[in-house]
Each structure stands twice: as structure tokens, then as C-alpha cells.
Amino acid sequence: MSLDRRVPDAAVPLVGDGLVLSAFTDDDVPTLLTAFADPDIRGYNPGPAAAEGTVGVEEWFRNRNDWSSGGHASWAVRAPGGELLGSVSLFDVSDAQLLAEVGYWVVPAARGRGVATRGVCCAVRYAFETLGLHRVYLHHAVENSASCRVAVAAGFLLEGTLRQSWRYGDGLFHDDHLHGRLASDVMPHIRSRASTAP
């Protein structure tokens, strides 16, 4: 990592909270194709259009694996055996303001197991402890109650409602809840601390 930017050039694997955060691989393509066809993922998260097929998915994950812009850090969220469970990313990383936005999704088969909360906590620890950020925030459509539960469980405080702030997959502008965490906030209790994988 150079002295003038915080994010390294390529994905740094993390291990913690019963998950492995790593780069995406070609083996993930079938799961990603299924994930991006899911209405909940497609509706709230930008991804390749169905018509783009395998080529679109491969381009999507190669962009996620390339951290060289310094503006994002993205991971595949996996079970310890390597099964792809979802994705978590730090977006719009600002070296000047020491902040970033976090985004996440989980494949339908892995929902209800705390995967999103644990993945977010792992990424946020990296943001605070390794990148030295001061604030991480997220926003989600008000009607996306599952995302709101993840935010609260991961220690993000609800800071307000942003009126018609984001156009989602349905093409309409939605009100968003804004949540934030500071490096000085108490980390919620989860099973184990994230660490850089060997």
C-alpha cells in the first residue's frame, strides 16, 4: 500500500465470525448468476443485467476484485468450506474524510443465519482497524426491513431518513434510512475478531 492511499491494490482476505471474506473466483459464476436473478438482490443492489449472462458476471467480479482505484474494497462472503454466501463492499472510500459506505447482500439459501451482519462487522473492523477510517455509513430503502435489521445488529445507528434519495431497480426514487458507525462506537458482540488471513 502506498503512502498516499489506504486501500491496497488487490483483495485482502479476512477470516472471522465463522466466515471467510476473499476474492471472487470463476467457480462463483453459477452462484452469482442465480443471485443476480433474485428479485431482492436485483431490486436493491447494482449488478449485471440478466441479458449480460456469464460475461456480465465475470466482468462484475473482476471489477470487485480490482482494488487499484483506492475507492473500494470488496469481498465474496464465504462459509469456511468456501461456499459463496454473499458479498460485502466498502464503497466511496475517502482518504481525505476517512469515511466509506458499506453495502451487502446474501444469497437466498443463506438468509436468516446472520451472514450479512457478520460479514458487515468483519468489513467494518477492517475499515476501522486497518484502513484507519473514522466513519462508515450505509443507506437502504425504508421498505427494506431486512437490511435495516442487519444495520442495527451490526451496530449502525439510525441517523435519519433521506427523502427520495435513491433510484432502485424498479426505476423509482425511494426514501432511504441512513445509518452510521464511528470508529469510537462500541463494536457489537460477535463470536470472533476478524483477522487478515495467512
Backbone as CSV, one residue per row, in Angstrom:
resi,resn,N_x,N_y,N_z,CA_x,CA_y,CA_z,C_x,C_y,C_z
1,MET,0.861,-1.192,0.000,0.000,0.000,0.000,0.892,1.235,0.000
2,SER,0.607,2.157,-0.896,1.414,3.370,-0.969,1.045,4.320,0.158
3,LEU,1.884,5.330,0.368,1.670,6.250,1.474,0.489,7.182,1.244
4,ASP,0.081,7.381,-0.002,-0.974,8.351,-0.274,-2.363,7.730,-0.441
5,ARG,-2.510,6.445,-0.193,-3.827,5.816,-0.266,-3.915,4.694,0.761
6,ARG,-5.109,4.438,1.222,-5.318,3.471,2.290,-5.616,2.071,1.791
7,VAL,-6.388,1.967,0.693,-6.837,0.673,0.198,-5.735,0.035,-0.644
8,PRO,-5.373,-1.218,-0.371,-4.350,-1.878,-1.201,-4.870,-2.152,-2.616
9,ASP,-4.002,-2.636,-3.483,-4.351,-2.828,-4.897,-5.258,-4.024,-5.153
10,ALA,-5.208,-5.037,-4.299,-5.968,-6.268,-4.528,-6.617,-6.718,-3.227
11,ALA,-7.589,-7.592,-3.372,-8.373,-8.059,-2.226,-7.490,-8.663,-1.140
12,VAL,-7.721,-8.235,0.087,-7.056,-8.773,1.265,-8.043,-9.723,1.943
13,PRO,-7.726,-11.021,2.011,-8.671,-11.945,2.642,-8.782,-11.700,4.145
14,LEU,-9.980,-11.884,4.672,-10.247,-11.747,6.101,-10.923,-13.014,6.599
15,VAL,-10.653,-13.363,7.846,-11.282,-14.517,8.486,-11.830,-14.060,9.813
16,GLY,-13.077,-14.401,10.102,-13.644,-14.070,11.405,-15.127,-14.314,11.447
17,ASP,-15.639,-14.471,12.643,-17.073,-14.597,12.875,-17.672,-15.764,12.113
18,GLY,-16.896,-16.831,11.914,-17.384,-18.011,11.217,-17.483,-17.837,9.715
19,LEU,-16.821,-16.824,9.163,-16.859,-16.549,7.737,-15.450,-16.337,7.197
20,VAL,-15.323,-16.473,5.893,-14.103,-16.108,5.178,-14.496,-15.068,4.144
21,LEU,-13.819,-13.932,4.144,-14.017,-12.899,3.131,-12.819,-12.947,2.200
22,SER,-13.088,-13.140,0.908,-11.996,-13.343,-0.047,-12.393,-12.785,-1.400
23,ALA,-11.503,-12.934,-2.384,-11.795,-12.526,-3.756,-12.822,-13.480,-4.367
24,PHE,-13.540,-12.983,-5.369,-14.417,-13.840,-6.158,-13.569,-14.655,-7.135
25,THR,-14.069,-15.833,-7.526,-13.360,-16.693,-8.475,-14.320,-17.138,-9.580
26,ASP,-13.759,-17.738,-10.631,-14.580,-18.266,-11.715,-15.574,-19.310,-11.213
27,ASP,-15.219,-20.020,-10.158,-16.125,-21.030,-9.602,-17.402,-20.420,-9.032
28,ASP,-17.377,-19.121,-8.769,-18.548,-18.446,-8.198,-19.595,-18.070,-9.242
29,VAL,-19.269,-18.194,-10.527,-20.172,-17.706,-11.573,-21.581,-18.302,-11.474
30,PRO,-21.752,-19.627,-11.325,-23.129,-20.141,-11.248,-23.930,-19.557,-10.085
31,THR,-23.301,-19.423,-8.918,-23.999,-18.853,-7.762,-24.310,-17.381,-7.999
32,LEU,-23.385,-16.649,-8.626,-23.625,-15.235,-8.906,-24.757,-15.055,-9.912
33,LEU,-24.817,-15.906,-10.927,-25.917,-15.830,-11.897,-27.258,-16.009,-11.192
34,THR,-27.328,-16.968,-10.285,-28.563,-17.203,-9.523,-28.860,-16.022,-8.607
35,ALA,-27.821,-15.503,-7.950,-28.015,-14.384,-7.017,-28.554,-13.156,-7.743
36,PHE,-27.976,-12.824,-8.881,-28.403,-11.622,-9.590,-29.769,-11.774,-10.248
37,ALA,-30.294,-13.002,-10.288,-31.659,-13.213,-10.769,-32.681,-13.101,-9.640
38,ASP,-32.206,-13.072,-8.393,-33.101,-12.980,-7.236,-33.718,-11.581,-7.171
39,PRO,-35.046,-11.487,-7.046,-35.684,-10.159,-7.053,-35.190,-9.222,-5.954
40,ASP,-34.915,-9.751,-4.756,-34.460,-8.882,-3.668,-33.069,-8.324,-3.940
41,ILE,-32.179,-9.158,-4.464,-30.835,-8.672,-4.783,-30.904,-7.716,-5.966
42,ARG,-31.602,-8.113,-7.012,-31.695,-7.296,-8.220,-32.363,-5.948,-7.932
43,GLY,-33.339,-5.938,-7.028,-34.074,-4.716,-6.747,-33.294,-3.672,-5.976
44,TYR,-32.367,-4.119,-5.133,-31.689,-3.186,-4.231,-30.190,-3.030,-4.464
45,ASN,-29.608,-3.883,-5.286,-28.152,-3.871,-5.461,-27.789,-3.811,-6.939
46,PRO,-26.889,-2.916,-7.309,-26.487,-2.877,-8.713,-25.702,-4.122,-9.074
47,GLY,-25.986,-4.650,-10.220,-25.280,-5.829,-10.697,-25.523,-5.972,-12.179
48,PRO,-24.926,-6.976,-12.792,-25.113,-7.148,-14.226,-26.552,-7.511,-14.559
49,ALA,-27.038,-7.036,-15.691,-28.373,-7.378,-16.153,-28.402,-8.850,-16.568
50,ALA,-29.565,-9.467,-16.469,-29.707,-10.877,-16.809,-29.229,-11.155,-18.235
51,ALA,-29.478,-10.214,-19.145,-29.095,-10.411,-20.540,-27.581,-10.494,-20.726
52,GLU,-26.820,-9.966,-19.774,-25.359,-9.994,-19.886,-24.792,-11.373,-19.582
53,GLY,-25.551,-12.199,-18.864,-25.153,-13.579,-18.596,-23.795,-13.708,-17.935
54,THR,-23.102,-14.791,-18.306,-21.811,-15.113,-17.694,-20.786,-14.014,-17.911
55,VAL,-20.773,-13.414,-19.102,-19.798,-12.359,-19.400,-19.991,-11.182,-18.447
56,GLY,-21.242,-10.787,-18.206,-21.517,-9.683,-17.293,-21.104,-9.991,-15.873
57,VAL,-21.363,-11.220,-15.432,-20.986,-11.621,-14.069,-19.469,-11.633,-13.919
58,GLU,-18.771,-12.172,-14.928,-17.308,-12.210,-14.840,-16.718,-10.798,-14.800
59,GLU,-17.262,-9.890,-15.588,-16.788,-8.504,-15.549,-17.082,-7.864,-14.195
60,TRP,-18.265,-8.154,-13.639,-18.655,-7.610,-12.340,-17.657,-8.039,-11.258
61,PHE,-17.360,-9.349,-11.200,-16.495,-9.770,-10.092,-15.037,-9.405,-10.322
62,ARG,-14.616,-9.274,-11.561,-13.242,-8.809,-11.788,-13.088,-7.358,-11.334
63,ASN,-14.115,-6.542,-11.569,-14.086,-5.169,-11.059,-14.061,-5.160,-9.537
64,ARG,-14.825,-6.047,-8.903,-14.835,-6.119,-7.444,-13.496,-6.583,-6.889
65,ASN,-12.807,-7.466,-7.606,-11.515,-7.973,-7.140,-10.387,-6.966,-7.318
66,ASP,-10.568,-5.988,-8.209,-9.526,-4.998,-8.500,-9.718,-3.780,-7.595
67,TRP,-8.865,-3.640,-6.598,-8.966,-2.544,-5.639,-8.054,-1.382,-6.012
68,SER,-7.462,-1.415,-7.194,-6.387,-0.473,-7.501,-6.847,0.985,-7.582
69,SER,-8.141,1.233,-7.733,-8.621,2.623,-7.755,-8.484,3.295,-6.395
70,GLY,-8.386,2.488,-5.343,-8.314,3.034,-3.989,-9.653,3.443,-3.432
71,GLY,-10.725,3.294,-4.230,-12.031,3.763,-3.795,-12.947,2.712,-3.234
72,HIS,-12.557,1.435,-3.322,-13.425,0.392,-2.769,-12.610,-0.813,-2.329
73,ALA,-13.220,-1.589,-1.450,-12.691,-2.880,-1.018,-13.882,-3.825,-0.975
74,SER,-13.828,-4.888,-1.773,-14.975,-5.773,-1.929,-14.567,-7.220,-1.698
75,TRP,-15.495,-7.981,-1.125,-15.215,-9.381,-0.819,-16.393,-10.274,-1.177
76,ALA,-16.066,-11.507,-1.549,-17.025,-12.598,-1.519,-17.117,-13.054,-0.070
77,VAL,-18.327,-13.249,0.433,-18.522,-13.745,1.797,-18.762,-15.249,1.686
78,ARG,-17.936,-16.017,2.375,-17.973,-17.475,2.225,-18.105,-18.191,3.565
79,ALA,-18.679,-19.389,3.496,-18.595,-20.330,4.617,-17.149,-20.813,4.692
80,PRO,-16.723,-21.357,5.856,-15.334,-21.824,5.971,-14.929,-22.828,4.890
81,GLY,-15.880,-23.597,4.365,-15.576,-24.564,3.308,-15.478,-23.964,1.929
82,GLY,-15.760,-22.662,1.786,-15.611,-21.989,0.506,-16.905,-21.654,-0.203
83,GLU,-18.048,-22.140,0.286,-19.335,-21.866,-0.356,-19.621,-20.364,-0.363
84,LEU,-20.001,-19.826,-1.515,-20.320,-18.406,-1.633,-21.681,-18.130,-0.999
85,LEU,-21.687,-17.234,0.003,-22.912,-16.894,0.731,-23.417,-15.502,0.391
86,GLY,-22.523,-14.622,-0.075,-22.949,-13.258,-0.345,-21.775,-12.372,-0.696
87,SER,-21.987,-11.080,-0.521,-20.982,-10.076,-0.867,-21.044,-8.932,0.133
88,VAL,-19.898,-8.339,0.414,-19.837,-7.123,1.229,-18.752,-6.228,0.642
89,SER,-19.024,-4.933,0.591,-18.079,-3.989,-0.006,-18.045,-2.694,0.778
90,LEU,-16.869,-2.093,0.818,-16.705,-0.716,1.261,-16.586,0.124,0.001
91,PHE,-17.502,1.079,-0.183,-17.547,1.911,-1.376,-17.161,3.349,-1.045
92,ASP,-16.779,4.075,-2.065,-16.509,5.511,-1.926,-15.605,5.792,-0.731
93,VAL,-14.538,5.012,-0.627,-13.576,5.217,0.456,-12.893,6.565,0.237
94,SER,-12.965,7.428,1.244,-12.372,8.757,1.157,-11.183,8.854,2.099
95,ASP,-9.997,9.017,1.515,-8.805,9.211,2.337,-8.853,10.562,3.041
96,ALA,-9.449,11.555,2.381,-9.499,12.900,2.958,-10.467,12.967,4.129
97,GLN,-11.626,12.339,3.982,-12.660,12.413,5.021,-12.657,11.202,5.957
98,LEU,-11.841,10.203,5.652,-11.730,8.983,6.469,-13.086,8.309,6.648
99,LEU,-13.798,8.156,5.553,-15.100,7.501,5.628,-15.317,6.607,4.421
100,ALA,-16.318,5.743,4.539,-16.706,4.849,3.450,-18.153,4.441,3.657
101,GLU,-18.759,3.973,2.571,-20.098,3.386,2.634,-19.948,1.879,2.565
102,VAL,-20.797,1.137,3.271,-20.775,-0.314,3.201,-22.061,-0.803,2.538
103,GLY,-21.919,-1.808,1.689,-23.061,-2.437,1.033,-22.932,-3.949,1.149
104,TYR,-24.055,-4.662,1.033,-24.034,-6.100,1.275,-25.267,-6.761,0.676
105,TRP,-25.128,-8.031,0.374,-26.264,-8.883,0.027,-25.902,-10.323,0.341
106,VAL,-26.935,-11.156,0.470,-26.757,-12.566,0.821,-27.621,-13.395,-0.123
107,VAL,-27.081,-14.536,-0.584,-27.863,-15.419,-1.448,-29.078,-15.936,-0.672
108,PRO,-30.194,-16.197,-1.354,-31.420,-16.599,-0.647,-31.233,-17.787,0.297
109,ALA,-30.455,-18.789,-0.109,-30.303,-20.001,0.708,-29.566,-19.741,2.019
110,ALA,-28.831,-18.621,2.107,-28.039,-18.335,3.317,-28.691,-17.295,4.217
111,ARG,-29.872,-16.815,3.883,-30.515,-15.768,4.676,-31.042,-16.323,5.995
112,GLY,-31.126,-15.444,6.978,-31.635,-15.830,8.289,-30.606,-16.478,9.183
113,ARG,-29.338,-16.458,8.786,-28.272,-17.088,9.577,-27.264,-16.079,10.094
114,GLY,-27.551,-14.793,9.959,-26.633,-13.772,10.445,-25.437,-13.536,9.549
115,VAL,-25.486,-14.041,8.309,-24.345,-13.903,7.403,-24.072,-12.435,7.087
116,ALA,-25.113,-11.685,6.761,-24.903,-10.279,6.410,-24.331,-9.499,7.583
117,THR,-24.891,-9.691,8.768,-24.409,-8.965,9.943,-22.950,-9.283,10.221
118,ARG,-22.592,-10.561,10.184,-21.214,-10.951,10.470,-20.262,-10.471,9.384
119,GLY,-20.703,-10.534,8.116,-19.865,-10.043,7.022,-19.624,-8.546,7.119
120,VAL,-20.689,-7.802,7.440,-20.557,-6.353,7.607,-19.612,-6.033,8.763
121,CYS,-19.777,-6.710,9.887,-18.896,-6.451,11.036,-17.433,-6.735,10.701
122,CYS,-17.189,-7.788,9.939,-15.822,-8.124,9.539,-15.230,-7.009,8.670
123,ALA,-16.005,-6.552,7.680,-15.530,-5.495,6.782,-15.340,-4.179,7.525
124,VAL,-16.234,-3.880,8.467,-16.138,-2.624,9.208,-14.938,-2.639,10.145
125,ARG,-14.647,-3.776,10.736,-13.423,-3.867,11.545,-12.198,-3.546,10.692
126,TYR,-12.168,-4.109,9.498,-11.054,-3.829,8.585,-10.993,-2.329,8.279
127,ALA,-12.149,-1.724,8.049,-12.192,-0.288,7.746,-11.608,0.540,8.883
128,PHE,-11.968,0.203,10.111,-11.518,0.991,11.257,-10.093,0.625,11.687
129,GLU,-9.814,-0.671,11.800,-8.551,-1.107,12.394,-7.389,-1.114,11.405
130,THR,-7.657,-1.405,10.136,-6.576,-1.496,9.147,-6.508,-0.252,8.268
131,LEU,-7.654,0.186,7.750,-7.653,1.373,6.886,-7.626,2.668,7.691
132,GLY,-7.938,2.598,8.973,-7.895,3.790,9.815,-9.012,4.777,9.534
133,LEU,-10.162,4.295,9.068,-11.278,5.192,8.797,-11.937,5.650,10.092
134,HIS,-12.618,6.767,10.022,-13.298,7.365,11.166,-14.795,7.023,11.186
135,ARG,-15.395,6.891,9.997,-16.845,6.684,9.899,-17.158,5.744,8.741
136,VAL,-18.111,4.845,8.971,-18.679,4.009,7.914,-20.187,4.181,7.984
137,TYR,-20.816,4.347,6.830,-22.260,4.570,6.809,-22.904,3.651,5.777
138,LEU,-24.206,3.560,5.840,-24.962,2.815,4.837,-26.338,3.454,4.715
139,HIS,-26.951,3.222,3.574,-28.337,3.630,3.405,-29.087,2.497,2.722
140,HIS,-30.373,2.390,3.024,-31.204,1.350,2.419,-32.617,1.890,2.259
141,ALA,-33.336,1.360,1.298,-34.725,1.756,1.104,-35.506,1.514,2.392
142,VAL,-36.359,2.452,2.753,-37.119,2.353,4.002,-37.873,1.033,4.082
143,GLU,-38.396,0.565,2.957,-39.183,-0.674,2.982,-38.321,-1.939,3.055
144,ASN,-37.001,-1.789,2.953,-36.112,-2.951,3.032,-35.802,-3.248,4.499
145,SER,-36.771,-3.851,5.169,-36.651,-4.084,6.613,-35.534,-5.066,6.951
146,ALA,-35.239,-6.009,6.058,-34.154,-6.959,6.326,-32.819,-6.242,6.404
147,SER,-32.596,-5.295,5.490,-31.347,-4.534,5.523,-31.266,-3.673,6.769
148,CYS,-32.401,-3.147,7.202,-32.424,-2.341,8.419,-32.032,-3.191,9.630
149,ARG,-32.534,-4.418,9.692,-32.185,-5.306,10.811,-30.688,-5.596,10.826
150,VAL,-30.106,-5.804,9.649,-28.663,-6.036,9.565,-27.905,-4.823,10.095
151,ALA,-28.308,-3.634,9.640,-27.618,-2.408,10.057,-27.624,-2.261,11.574
152,VAL,-28.779,-2.444,12.179,-28.901,-2.293,13.634,-28.085,-3.362,14.355
153,ALA,-28.175,-4.614,13.883,-27.430,-5.699,14.532,-25.924,-5.492,14.415
154,ALA,-25.481,-4.821,13.337,-24.050,-4.567,13.142,-23.591,-3.291,13.842
155,GLY,-24.466,-2.684,14.642,-24.071,-1.538,15.456,-24.210,-0.187,14.784
156,PHE,-24.913,-0.114,13.664,-25.115,1.156,12.973,-26.342,1.866,13.545
157,LEU,-26.174,3.106,13.946,-27.279,3.887,14.474,-28.087,4.490,13.336
158,LEU,-29.407,4.485,13.502,-30.279,5.154,12.540,-30.121,6.651,12.740
159,GLU,-29.692,7.351,11.681,-29.413,8.777,11.787,-30.478,9.647,11.118
160,GLY,-31.363,9.045,10.346,-32.418,9.835,9.731,-32.951,9.198,8.469
161,THR,-33.882,9.891,7.838,-34.491,9.453,6.589,-34.137,10.441,5.492
162,LEU,-33.640,9.928,4.389,-33.289,10.727,3.222,-34.445,10.614,2.234
163,ARG,-35.096,11.709,1.953,-36.296,11.673,1.120,-35.959,11.454,-0.347
164,GLN,-36.605,10.453,-0.928,-36.455,10.120,-2.352,-35.000,10.228,-2.794
165,SER,-34.133,9.577,-2.062,-32.698,9.800,-2.265,-32.045,8.843,-3.245
166,TRP,-32.696,7.743,-3.590,-32.008,6.767,-4.431,-33.001,6.098,-5.361
167,ARG,-32.590,5.949,-6.626,-33.412,5.236,-7.599,-32.963,3.778,-7.620
168,TYR,-33.853,2.884,-7.242,-33.532,1.457,-7.155,-33.920,0.736,-8.447
169,GLY,-33.865,-0.580,-8.395,-34.077,-1.395,-9.586,-35.429,-1.220,-10.247
170,ASP,-36.423,-0.731,-9.501,-37.742,-0.508,-10.094,-37.828,0.812,-10.848
171,GLY,-36.732,1.583,-10.856,-36.708,2.847,-11.563,-37.304,4.016,-10.807
172,LEU,-37.784,3.773,-9.591,-38.416,4.816,-8.788,-37.464,5.313,-7.714
173,PHE,-37.637,6.587,-7.319,-36.873,7.127,-6.201,-37.534,6.708,-4.890
174,HIS,-36.727,6.182,-3.982,-37.231,5.702,-2.693,-36.641,6.534,-1.556
175,ASP,-37.416,6.676,-0.484,-36.865,7.207,0.750,-35.883,6.181,1.311
176,ASP,-34.788,6.660,1.869,-33.768,5.785,2.449,-33.582,6.086,3.927
177,HIS,-33.292,5.042,4.679,-32.782,5.223,6.037,-31.266,5.356,5.948
178,LEU,-30.720,6.305,6.679,-29.281,6.495,6.781,-28.828,6.000,8.142
179,HIS,-27.842,5.098,8.148,-27.254,4.553,9.383,-25.760,4.854,9.372
180,GLY,-25.171,5.052,10.546,-23.739,5.306,10.610,-23.091,4.673,11.823
181,ARG,-21.802,4.401,11.672,-20.964,3.934,12.782,-19.675,4.712,12.776
182,LEU,-19.207,5.038,13.962,-17.914,5.696,14.140,-16.913,4.696,14.687
183,ALA,-15.651,4.946,14.427,-14.606,4.065,14.946,-14.658,3.989,16.463
184,SER,-15.159,5.042,17.109,-15.226,5.071,18.575,-16.454,4.371,19.140
185,ASP,-17.401,3.985,18.282,-18.590,3.269,18.766,-18.209,1.878,19.246
186,VAL,-18.975,1.360,20.187,-18.729,0.015,20.712,-19.101,-1.010,19.648
187,MET,-18.185,-1.913,19.365,-18.434,-2.981,18.393,-19.442,-3.958,18.986
188,PRO,-20.472,-4.336,18.230,-21.423,-5.313,18.768,-20.737,-6.638,19.035
189,HIS,-21.269,-7.383,19.977,-20.680,-8.672,20.341,-20.957,-9.691,19.247
190,ILE,-19.894,-10.232,18.690,-19.994,-11.352,17.768,-18.914,-12.345,18.117
191,ARG,-18.911,-13.502,17.502,-18.144,-14.624,18.010,-16.635,-14.467,18.028
192,SER,-16.069,-13.873,16.990,-14.612,-13.794,16.955,-14.161,-12.555,16.200
193,ARG,-12.946,-12.142,16.424,-12.429,-10.937,15.772,-11.941,-11.289,14.378
194,ALA,-12.146,-10.365,13.452,-11.653,-10.556,12.091,-10.144,-10.405,12.074
195,SER,-9.509,-11.174,11.230,-8.077,-11.048,11.086,-7.712,-11.258,9.618
196,THR,-6.569,-10.749,9.226,-6.108,-10.967,7.872,-5.695,-12.426,7.738
197,ALA,-6.202,-13.073,6.706,-5.879,-14.495,6.523,-4.424,-14.661,6.136
198,PRO,-3.818,-15.784,6.512,-2.413,-16.022,6.145,-2.275,-16.210,4.642
